[in-house]
Amino acid sequence: MDKQRIKYLFNGFLNKTLTQNEQNELLQVIETTPETEFEEIITGFIDLDRTEQVPFEDWNSRIATAISFDKPEQSRNRLKSTNRLKAFYRYAVAAAILLVVGIATFFYVQTRQEKALLIAASPIKPGENKAVLVMADGKEIVLDSTLKTATLLALHSGIKSVSDAGLVYSQSNENAEKPASMNMLKTPKGGQYRIVLPDGTTVWLNSGSELKFPSTFSSASRKVELKGEAYFEVARYQGKNWDFNVRTATQVVQVLGTKFNINAYDNEAFVKTSLAEGKVKVMSEGSDKSFILKPGQESALDKNSNEIKVYNAEVADAIAWKEGLFVFDNENLFTAMNKISRWYDVEIVYQGQVKDKALWGTVSRTEKIESLLKTLESTGVAKFKIEGRRVFVML
């Protein structure tokens, strides 16, 4: 297609003047134009006098942010699978055409004049892979990119390796015969971490969370304790159908081999368990009543009433944090800000009464906090101001 025609369509998209037929035409261009040619054309349209000089490879996260806050039904349809959000950037552009409000500001890249919104902003960084391993004797080992496997092996013989990908415990029969000691993995605010337990179970620990586990599993029941949030992929231990139990302050989850997520933060009103594969049994602490979850279902335990409700849910949304995404699906402002607080390690200060407003959308967890708050503000839910490591929510 003629480049001038593409330029006309692109400018019409930014100015929201395209007819339905022209929108369809632009979608066709996006789907059929080779990547390098499309990049060259679009880059040529950017007015560098009006915009920041953002590298082209950063546009994907910018566009993903831009397409996120639209009509609820559109957002839900796009959130069916987190894999779609990780697709090639042109899909994000195509989805953005469906927006009904304010896309141009974010697609066209934030102008310098708009930066006045967030005053006294500090360089707050997104979270990263880091944690602390607390040994049975109380010794603490900081797990970050500077720690070497040899150093850790000298402190704990049951560990196989440590790397940027996480911590891996040995699964040898020799270790299984040793007396078990309780260890704890802690992620701070602004951290997340992956661990492979001695039975081969893989656990992804979200920010501000704790996982207690034995150094070896030597009985017919494997038990761990969780505070905060974690995603589990439970392994069959040495071919045996041993139960795997996850205990929180108010709930017990029993599984054989499955994939599931538990959100049990102290400052949340509900403990939520989301099942991706397999089967789990959920029960409240001290109760004989249990509920069996099937894939695609979620349970919510009310901490006040101790009652559990089970319902169908988009499990991909619940585990999106593991894929590097914030997903807000009919989420209230308070819960959304809790997620932001934990990941960016900031204090949230509310000025005014917290309104019961729902948010829909998806934002990359690698996004700068200023850009994330700008996107939230564009929905009209609140205004934001950053001072040091405090985020003021002005209602």
C-alpha positions as CSV (number, residue, x, y, z in Angstrom):
1,M,0.0,0.0,0.0
2,D,1.1,3.6,-0.7
3,K,3.0,5.1,2.3
4,Q,1.0,8.3,2.0
5,R,-2.2,6.2,2.4
6,I,-0.8,4.5,5.5
7,K,0.2,7.9,6.9
8,Y,-3.3,9.2,6.3
9,L,-4.8,6.1,8.1
10,F,-2.3,6.4,11.0
11,N,-2.9,10.1,11.5
12,G,-6.7,9.5,11.3
13,F,-6.3,6.8,14.0
14,L,-4.4,9.2,16.3
15,N,-7.0,12.0,15.8
16,K,-9.9,9.5,16.1
17,T,-11.3,10.6,12.7
18,L,-11.3,7.2,10.8
19,T,-14.5,5.7,9.6
20,Q,-15.3,2.1,10.3
21,N,-14.1,1.0,6.8
22,E,-10.9,3.0,7.3
23,Q,-10.3,1.3,10.7
24,N,-10.7,-2.1,9.0
25,E,-8.3,-1.0,6.3
26,L,-5.7,0.0,8.9
27,L,-6.1,-3.3,10.7
28,Q,-5.4,-5.0,7.4
29,V,-2.2,-3.0,6.9
30,I,-1.0,-3.9,10.4
31,E,-1.6,-7.6,9.8
32,T,0.0,-7.8,6.4
33,T,2.9,-5.3,6.4
34,P,6.4,-6.8,7.1
35,E,7.7,-5.9,10.6
36,T,10.7,-3.9,9.4
37,E,8.7,-1.9,6.9
38,F,5.9,-1.2,9.4
39,E,8.4,-0.1,12.0
40,E,10.1,2.3,9.5
41,I,6.7,3.8,8.5
42,I,5.4,4.3,12.0
43,T,8.7,5.6,13.3
44,G,8.7,8.2,10.6
45,F,5.4,9.6,11.8
46,I,6.6,10.5,15.3
47,D,7.1,14.2,15.8
48,L,10.3,14.3,17.9
49,D,9.7,18.0,18.8
50,R,6.5,17.0,20.6
51,T,7.5,13.7,22.1
52,E,10.1,11.9,24.2
53,Q,12.7,10.0,22.2
54,V,11.5,6.6,23.3
55,P,13.3,3.6,21.7
56,F,11.0,1.7,19.3
57,E,11.4,-1.5,21.3
58,D,9.8,0.2,24.3
59,W,6.6,0.9,22.4
60,N,5.2,-2.6,23.1
61,S,4.9,-1.9,26.8
62,R,3.6,1.6,26.2
63,I,0.9,0.3,23.8
64,A,0.0,-2.5,26.2
65,T,-0.5,0.1,28.9
66,A,-2.5,2.3,26.5
67,I,-5.0,-0.4,25.4
68,S,-5.8,-1.5,29.0
69,F,-8.3,0.9,30.3
70,D,-11.4,0.7,28.1
71,K,-14.8,-0.7,28.2
72,P,-15.1,-3.7,30.6
73,E,-16.4,-6.1,28.1
74,Q,-13.6,-5.4,25.7
75,S,-11.0,-5.7,28.4
76,R,-12.3,-9.0,29.6
77,N,-12.3,-10.4,26.1
78,R,-8.6,-9.5,25.7
79,L,-7.7,-10.9,29.1
80,K,-8.8,-14.5,28.3
81,S,-5.1,-15.5,28.0
82,T,-2.0,-13.7,29.2
83,N,-0.1,-15.1,26.2
84,R,-2.1,-12.7,24.0
85,L,-0.6,-9.8,26.0
86,K,2.9,-11.0,25.2
87,A,2.3,-11.2,21.5
88,F,4.0,-9.1,18.8
89,Y,3.5,-5.4,19.2
90,R,1.3,-5.1,16.1
91,Y,-1.4,-7.0,17.8
92,A,-1.4,-4.4,20.5
93,V,-1.8,-1.7,18.0
94,A,-4.7,-3.6,16.3
95,A,-6.4,-4.0,19.7
96,A,-5.8,-0.3,20.4
97,I,-7.9,0.7,17.4
98,L,-11.0,-0.7,19.3
99,L,-10.6,1.9,22.0
100,V,-13.2,4.5,22.5
101,V,-11.2,7.1,24.5
102,G,-7.8,8.7,24.9
103,I,-5.4,6.3,23.1
104,A,-3.4,8.9,21.3
105,T,-1.7,10.4,24.3
106,F,-0.1,7.0,25.2
107,F,0.5,5.6,21.8
108,Y,2.0,8.9,20.6
109,V,4.2,8.8,23.7
110,Q,3.7,11.2,26.7
111,T,4.6,14.8,25.9
112,R,6.9,16.8,28.0
113,Q,4.2,19.2,29.0
114,E,2.2,16.3,30.6
115,K,5.0,15.5,33.0
116,A,3.9,18.2,35.4
117,L,1.2,15.8,36.6
118,L,3.5,13.9,38.9
119,I,5.5,16.4,41.0
120,A,8.6,15.7,43.1
121,A,8.8,12.2,41.5
122,S,11.6,9.9,42.7
123,P,13.3,7.2,40.6
124,I,11.1,4.4,41.9
125,K,12.0,1.2,40.1
126,P,9.8,-1.9,39.4
127,G,10.4,-5.0,41.4
128,E,13.0,-7.6,40.5
129,N,14.1,-11.2,41.4
130,K,15.4,-11.1,45.0
131,A,14.7,-12.8,48.2
132,V,16.2,-13.9,51.6
133,L,16.7,-17.5,52.6
134,V,16.4,-18.0,56.4
135,M,18.1,-21.2,57.6
136,A,16.9,-23.3,60.5
137,D,19.6,-21.8,62.7
138,G,18.4,-18.3,61.9
139,K,21.2,-17.4,59.5
140,E,20.0,-15.3,56.6
141,I,21.3,-15.5,53.0
142,V,20.5,-12.7,50.5
143,L,19.5,-14.2,47.2
144,D,20.3,-11.8,44.4
145,S,22.3,-11.6,41.2
146,T,25.6,-11.3,43.2
147,L,25.3,-14.7,45.0
148,K,27.3,-17.6,43.7
149,T,26.3,-21.2,43.8
150,A,29.6,-22.2,45.5
151,T,29.0,-19.8,48.3
152,L,25.5,-21.1,49.0
153,L,26.6,-24.8,48.8
154,A,29.2,-24.1,51.5
155,L,26.3,-23.0,53.7
156,H,23.7,-25.5,52.8
157,S,24.5,-29.0,51.3
158,G,20.9,-29.6,50.3
159,I,21.0,-26.9,47.6
160,K,21.7,-27.8,44.0
161,S,22.1,-24.4,42.4
162,V,21.2,-20.7,42.5
163,S,21.0,-18.3,39.6
164,D,18.9,-15.5,38.2
165,A,16.3,-18.1,37.5
166,G,15.9,-18.9,41.2
167,L,16.9,-21.4,43.8
168,V,16.9,-25.2,43.3
169,Y,17.1,-27.8,46.1
170,S,18.6,-31.2,45.5
171,Q,16.1,-34.1,45.1
172,S,18.5,-36.9,45.9
173,N,17.4,-39.9,48.1
174,E,20.5,-39.2,50.2
175,N,19.1,-35.9,51.4
176,A,15.7,-37.5,52.0
177,E,17.2,-39.7,54.7
178,K,18.6,-36.7,56.7
179,P,16.5,-35.1,59.5
180,A,14.4,-32.3,58.1
181,S,14.9,-28.7,59.2
182,M,12.5,-25.8,58.5
183,N,13.7,-23.1,56.1
184,M,12.0,-20.0,55.0
185,L,12.1,-18.0,51.8
186,K,11.1,-14.3,52.1
187,T,10.6,-11.8,49.3
188,P,10.6,-8.2,50.3
189,K,8.4,-5.5,48.8
190,G,9.8,-5.0,45.3
191,G,10.9,-8.6,45.0
192,Q,9.8,-11.9,43.6
193,Y,11.5,-15.3,43.5
194,R,11.3,-18.8,42.1
195,I,12.3,-21.9,44.1
196,V,12.3,-25.6,43.3
197,L,11.6,-27.5,46.6
198,P,13.3,-30.8,47.5
199,D,10.4,-32.8,46.1
200,G,10.6,-31.1,42.7
201,T,7.6,-28.7,43.3
202,T,8.2,-25.3,41.7
203,V,7.0,-22.2,43.6
204,W,6.9,-18.6,42.4
205,L,6.7,-16.3,45.3
206,N,5.3,-12.8,44.8
207,S,6.5,-9.6,46.5
208,G,6.1,-9.3,50.3
209,S,5.6,-13.0,50.8
210,E,7.0,-15.8,52.9
211,L,7.2,-19.6,52.3
212,K,8.2,-22.0,55.1
213,F,9.3,-25.5,53.9
214,P,11.4,-28.5,55.1
215,S,14.9,-29.1,53.8
216,T,13.7,-32.6,52.9
217,F,10.4,-34.4,52.5
218,S,10.5,-37.8,54.2
219,S,6.9,-38.5,55.2
220,A,3.7,-39.3,53.3
221,S,2.5,-35.7,53.6
222,R,4.4,-32.7,52.3
223,K,3.6,-29.5,54.2
224,V,4.5,-25.9,53.6
225,E,3.3,-22.6,55.0
226,L,2.5,-19.4,53.1
227,K,2.1,-15.8,53.9
228,G,1.4,-13.5,50.9
229,E,1.0,-14.9,47.4
230,A,2.5,-17.8,45.5
231,Y,1.9,-19.9,42.4
232,F,2.6,-23.7,42.8
233,E,3.4,-26.4,40.2
234,V,3.2,-29.5,42.4
235,A,5.3,-32.5,41.5
236,R,4.7,-36.1,42.2
237,Y,7.4,-37.0,44.8
238,Q,9.5,-40.0,43.6
239,G,6.5,-41.4,41.9
240,K,4.4,-41.5,45.1
241,N,1.0,-40.0,45.5
242,W,1.9,-38.0,48.6
243,D,-0.4,-35.2,49.5
244,F,1.0,-31.6,49.2
245,N,-0.5,-29.3,51.8
246,V,-0.3,-25.5,51.8
247,R,-1.3,-23.8,55.0
248,T,-2.0,-20.1,55.5
249,A,-3.2,-18.3,58.6
250,T,-6.9,-19.2,57.9
251,Q,-6.9,-21.9,55.2
252,V,-5.5,-25.3,54.2
253,V,-5.2,-26.5,50.6
254,Q,-4.6,-30.2,49.9
255,V,-3.3,-31.3,46.4
256,L,-1.7,-34.3,44.7
257,G,-0.2,-32.9,41.5
258,T,-1.5,-29.6,40.1
259,K,-1.0,-25.9,39.3
260,F,-2.6,-23.3,41.4
261,N,-2.2,-19.8,42.9
262,I,-2.9,-18.7,46.5
263,N,-3.3,-15.1,47.5
264,A,-3.2,-14.8,51.3
265,Y,-1.8,-11.3,52.1
266,D,-2.6,-10.1,55.6
267,N,-4.0,-6.8,54.4
268,E,-6.6,-8.4,52.0
269,A,-10.1,-9.3,53.1
270,F,-10.1,-12.6,51.3
271,V,-7.8,-15.6,50.8
272,K,-8.1,-16.6,47.2
273,T,-7.1,-19.9,45.6
274,S,-7.2,-20.2,41.8
275,L,-6.8,-23.5,40.1
276,A,-5.1,-23.8,36.7
277,E,-4.7,-27.6,36.4
278,G,-5.5,-30.7,38.4
279,K,-7.7,-30.7,41.6
280,V,-7.4,-29.2,45.0
281,K,-9.3,-29.4,48.2
282,V,-9.8,-26.1,50.1
283,M,-10.9,-25.8,53.7
284,S,-10.8,-23.0,56.3
285,E,-8.6,-23.5,59.4
286,G,-10.4,-25.4,62.1
287,S,-13.3,-26.5,59.9
288,D,-14.3,-30.0,58.7
289,K,-16.1,-28.6,55.7
290,S,-14.1,-28.7,52.4
291,F,-14.6,-27.6,48.8
292,I,-13.1,-29.3,45.7
293,L,-11.9,-26.9,43.0
294,K,-11.8,-27.8,39.3
295,P,-9.6,-26.1,36.7
296,G,-10.9,-22.6,35.9
297,Q,-12.4,-22.2,39.4
298,E,-11.5,-19.9,42.3
299,S,-12.3,-20.0,46.0
300,A,-12.5,-16.9,48.2
301,L,-12.3,-17.3,52.0
302,D,-13.8,-14.4,53.9
303,K,-11.5,-13.8,56.9
304,N,-14.3,-12.2,58.9
305,S,-17.0,-14.9,58.5
306,N,-14.6,-17.8,57.8
307,E,-16.9,-18.8,54.9
308,I,-15.7,-20.0,51.5
309,K,-17.3,-19.4,48.2
310,V,-16.4,-21.1,44.9
311,Y,-17.0,-19.7,41.5
312,N,-15.7,-19.7,37.9
313,A,-12.9,-17.3,37.2
314,E,-10.3,-16.2,34.7
315,V,-7.3,-18.0,36.4
316,A,-5.0,-16.5,33.9
317,D,-5.7,-13.1,35.5
318,A,-4.8,-14.5,39.0
319,I,-1.4,-15.8,37.8
320,A,-0.6,-12.9,35.5
321,W,1.9,-11.5,38.0
322,K,4.1,-14.5,37.3
323,E,4.0,-13.6,33.6
324,G,5.1,-10.0,34.4
325,L,1.7,-8.3,34.3
326,F,-0.7,-6.4,36.5
327,V,-4.2,-7.5,35.6
328,F,-7.1,-5.5,37.0
329,D,-10.4,-7.2,36.3
330,N,-13.3,-5.4,38.0
331,E,-10.8,-4.6,40.7
332,N,-11.4,-1.9,43.3
333,L,-8.9,0.9,43.8
334,F,-7.8,-0.2,47.2
335,T,-6.8,-3.7,46.0
336,A,-5.1,-2.3,42.9
337,M,-3.0,0.1,45.0
338,N,-2.0,-2.8,47.3
339,K,-0.6,-4.6,44.3
340,I,1.3,-1.5,43.3
341,S,2.6,-0.9,46.8
342,R,4.0,-4.3,47.1
343,W,5.7,-4.4,43.7
344,Y,7.2,-0.9,43.7
345,D,7.9,-0.9,47.5
346,V,6.0,2.3,48.1
347,E,3.7,3.6,50.8
348,I,0.2,4.5,49.7
349,V,-1.4,7.5,51.3
350,Y,-5.1,8.2,50.7
351,Q,-6.4,11.8,50.7
352,G,-10.2,11.6,50.8
353,Q,-12.6,8.8,50.9
354,V,-11.7,5.6,48.9
355,K,-14.4,5.3,46.3
356,D,-15.8,1.9,45.2
357,K,-14.7,2.3,41.6
358,A,-13.9,-0.7,39.4
359,L,-10.8,-0.9,37.2
360,W,-10.3,-3.1,34.1
361,G,-7.0,-3.4,32.3
362,T,-3.5,-4.8,32.0
363,V,-0.2,-3.1,32.5
364,S,3.4,-4.5,32.4
365,R,5.1,-4.9,35.8
366,T,8.2,-3.5,34.2
367,E,6.5,-0.2,33.5
368,K,7.8,2.9,35.4
369,I,5.5,3.8,38.2
370,E,5.0,7.3,36.8
371,S,3.6,5.9,33.6
372,L,1.5,3.4,35.4
373,L,-0.1,6.1,37.6
374,K,-0.6,8.3,34.6
375,T,-2.6,5.5,33.0
376,L,-4.7,5.0,36.1
377,E,-5.3,8.7,36.4
378,S,-6.6,8.8,32.8
379,T,-9.6,6.6,33.9
380,G,-10.7,9.3,36.3
381,V,-10.6,7.1,39.3
382,A,-8.2,9.4,41.2
383,K,-5.2,11.8,40.9
384,F,-1.7,10.8,42.1
385,K,1.4,12.5,43.4
386,I,4.7,10.9,44.2
387,E,6.9,12.3,47.0
388,G,9.9,10.1,47.9
389,R,8.6,6.6,48.3
390,R,5.1,7.7,49.0
391,V,2.3,7.7,46.5
392,F,-0.6,10.1,47.4
393,V,-4.0,9.1,46.1
394,M,-6.1,12.2,45.8
395,L,-9.8,11.3,45.7
